[in-house]
Amino acid sequence: MNLEEVFTSEEISELLIAPARVFNLIGKADEKIDKKESKAYENFILNYKKLDSELARDLFLKISSPDELITKRSNSSMDDRASLRYLSALLDRKLDRDSAVDYKITLVSLGYYVAYSSGGFFEEKVNDDETESLILLCKDLDLTLRELLNSNQIQKLLNRVIEN
């Protein structure tokens, strides 16, 4: 996909920051981002070649460092959830539904991967606060339950990324 033919440079910039927004929302759901969550975020981004979403692969290819996105997100004036709602509408407007859903599910997969990474031995892997944040993320991305259930992409993505 030639990103520049579909999106403006400003839209591409916002799409690039989306993974950092997801990381921030899920990582801070329980008030703190720990080292395991940071490592999971970095691992997910660096393994972009394993992603099913063509848009995600094309976007993540442009990322020189996962930390760069966190810095850009910090400098952004837009709220994370508002930005994700904006991006959801943008994707729905500019892409066919399947391509838009593939990218949105990639973002949800990132969120789940980050949440799952930090649970302790005697704790739930994904706590209630992280679960609530994942539900809000799905709502912000306008994903239907049917789209989530019909997609085996989340488990498939997690299996590929975890292999590393």
MARROLO-273472 format. One line per 5 residues: their letters; for each residue x, y, z of C-alpha. Coordinates in nm, 4 decimals. Each point is the difference from the previous one (the first is absolute). Layout:
<pts>
a = X:Y:Z  ...
</pts>
This chain:
<pts>
mnlee = 0.0000:0.0000:0.0000  0.1347:0.3414:-0.0889  -0.0850:0.1924:0.3158  0.0557:0.3391:-0.1603  -0.2674:-0.0738:-0.2637
vftse = -0.2604:-0.0764:0.2651  0.0875:0.2262:0.2938  0.1363:0.3507:0.0488  0.3306:0.0425:0.1816  -0.1874:0.1204:0.3106
eisel = -0.2237:-0.3076:-0.0080  0.3035:-0.2279:-0.0361  0.1595:0.1701:0.3002  -0.3115:-0.0651:0.2095  -0.0196:-0.3609:-0.1214
liapa = 0.3649:-0.0485:0.0988  -0.0643:0.1249:0.3529  -0.2986:-0.2339:0.0490  0.2067:-0.2915:0.1407  0.1492:0.2312:0.2652
rvfnl = -0.3499:0.1196:0.0868  -0.1166:-0.3599:0.0462  0.3105:-0.0786:0.2069  -0.0652:0.3023:0.2219  -0.3698:-0.0807:0.0496
igkad = 0.0580:-0.3636:0.0889  0.3293:0.0430:0.1846  -0.1358:0.2744:0.2224  -0.3331:-0.1740:0.0615  0.1331:-0.1194:0.3347
ekidk = 0.1797:0.3307:0.0665  0.3475:-0.1161:-0.0999  0.1889:-0.1188:-0.3060  0.2459:-0.2698:0.1003  0.3070:-0.1364:-0.1775
keska = -0.1803:-0.3091:-0.1284  -0.2659:0.2168:-0.1646  0.2653:0.2235:-0.1563  0.1857:-0.3038:-0.1329  -0.3229:-0.1487:-0.1401
yenfi = -0.0794:0.3281:-0.1814  0.3492:0.0141:-0.1486  -0.0071:-0.3686:-0.0992  -0.3367:0.0375:-0.1725  0.1122:0.3029:-0.2045
lnykk = 0.3353:-0.1529:-0.0958  -0.1732:-0.3155:-0.1267  -0.2176:0.1936:-0.2446  0.0855:-0.2344:-0.2895  -0.2098:-0.2695:0.1679
ldsel = -0.3157:0.2130:0.0016  -0.2940:-0.0878:-0.2253  -0.1053:0.3598:-0.0554  0.1674:0.1466:-0.3067  -0.0585:0.3486:0.1385
ardlf = 0.1681:-0.0924:0.3306  0.3010:-0.1488:-0.1805  0.0348:0.3079:-0.2215  -0.0366:0.2393:0.2929  0.2228:-0.1878:0.2438
lkiss = 0.2715:-0.0200:-0.2662  0.0290:0.3777:0.0332  0.0682:-0.0184:0.3752  0.3662:0.0470:0.0814  -0.0519:-0.0662:0.3717
pdeli = -0.3074:-0.0934:0.2047  0.1095:0.2605:0.2576  -0.0179:0.2675:-0.2717  -0.3775:-0.0541:-0.0148  -0.0321:0.0409:0.3753
tkrsn = 0.1784:0.3355:-0.0250  -0.2237:0.1110:-0.2887  -0.3064:-0.1079:0.1958  0.1170:0.1996:0.3024  0.0414:0.3088:-0.2183
ssmdd = -0.3442:-0.0388:-0.1571  -0.2796:0.2245:0.1177  -0.2685:-0.2574:-0.0797  -0.1396:-0.2307:0.2692  0.0775:-0.3690:-0.0645
raslr = -0.3602:-0.1177:-0.0118  -0.1134:0.2936:-0.2136  0.2858:-0.0668:-0.2404  -0.0904:-0.3684:-0.0287  -0.3649:0.0890:-0.0709
ylsal = 0.1187:0.2455:-0.2673  0.2262:-0.2673:-0.1532  -0.2822:-0.2531:0.0016  -0.2216:0.2329:-0.2012  0.2922:0.0858:-0.2291
ldrkl = 0.0715:-0.3661:-0.0705  -0.3685:-0.0703:-0.0662  -0.0156:0.2920:-0.2399  0.3193:-0.0712:-0.1950  0.0273:-0.3803:-0.0023
drdsa = -0.2275:-0.2919:-0.0711  -0.1520:-0.1431:0.3187  0.2179:-0.3131:0.0028  0.3249:0.1992:-0.0188  -0.1218:0.2430:0.2652
vdyki = -0.1029:-0.2847:0.2314  0.3337:-0.1783:-0.0530  0.1909:0.3061:0.1186  -0.2366:0.0629:0.2895  0.0333:-0.3606:0.1153
tlvsl = 0.3780:0.0367:-0.0226  -0.0272:0.2898:0.2462  -0.2226:-0.2052:0.2314  0.2500:-0.2871:-0.0257  0.2766:0.2368:0.1051
gyyva = -0.2104:0.1103:0.2968  -0.0718:-0.3569:0.1034  0.3650:-0.0999:-0.0417  0.1107:0.2881:0.2234  -0.2661:-0.0801:0.2617
yssgg = 0.0777:-0.3719:-0.0022  0.3737:0.0541:0.0359  0.0081:0.1250:0.3557  -0.2193:-0.2133:0.2217  0.1824:-0.1751:0.2815
ffeek = 0.0110:-0.3639:0.1049  -0.2920:0.0314:0.2447  -0.1812:0.2775:-0.1890  -0.2304:0.0100:-0.2969  0.1996:0.0507:-0.3208
vndde = -0.2453:0.2716:-0.1083  -0.1489:0.1852:0.2951  -0.3437:0.1635:0.0212  0.1335:0.3496:-0.0752  0.1801:-0.1231:-0.3111
tesli = -0.3091:-0.1941:-0.1088  -0.2093:0.3155:0.0328  0.2576:0.1940:-0.2038  -0.0040:-0.2679:-0.2714  -0.3805:0.0208:-0.0152
llckd = 0.0191:0.3791:-0.0339  0.2652:-0.0392:-0.2690  -0.2315:-0.2267:-0.2015  -0.2814:0.2528:0.0391  0.2241:0.2898:-0.1016
ldltl = 0.1106:-0.1936:-0.3075  -0.3626:-0.0799:-0.0836  0.0588:-0.3743:-0.0120  -0.3072:-0.2165:0.0272  -0.0109:-0.3138:0.2098
relln = -0.0588:-0.1963:-0.3201  0.3188:0.1427:-0.1547  0.1992:-0.0939:0.3084  -0.1482:-0.3492:0.0234  0.0344:-0.0674:-0.3725
snqiq = 0.3645:0.0921:0.0095  0.2540:-0.2514:0.1122  0.2546:0.2704:-0.0722  0.0580:0.0930:0.3648  0.1064:-0.3496:0.1023
kllnr = 0.1922:-0.0555:-0.3229  0.1877:0.3295:0.0409  0.0802:-0.0729:0.3613  0.1319:-0.3445:-0.0880  0.2289:0.1466:-0.2666
vien = 0.1311:0.2836:0.2136  0.0478:-0.2187:0.3087  0.2080:-0.2480:-0.2036  0.2866:0.2510:-0.0002
</pts>
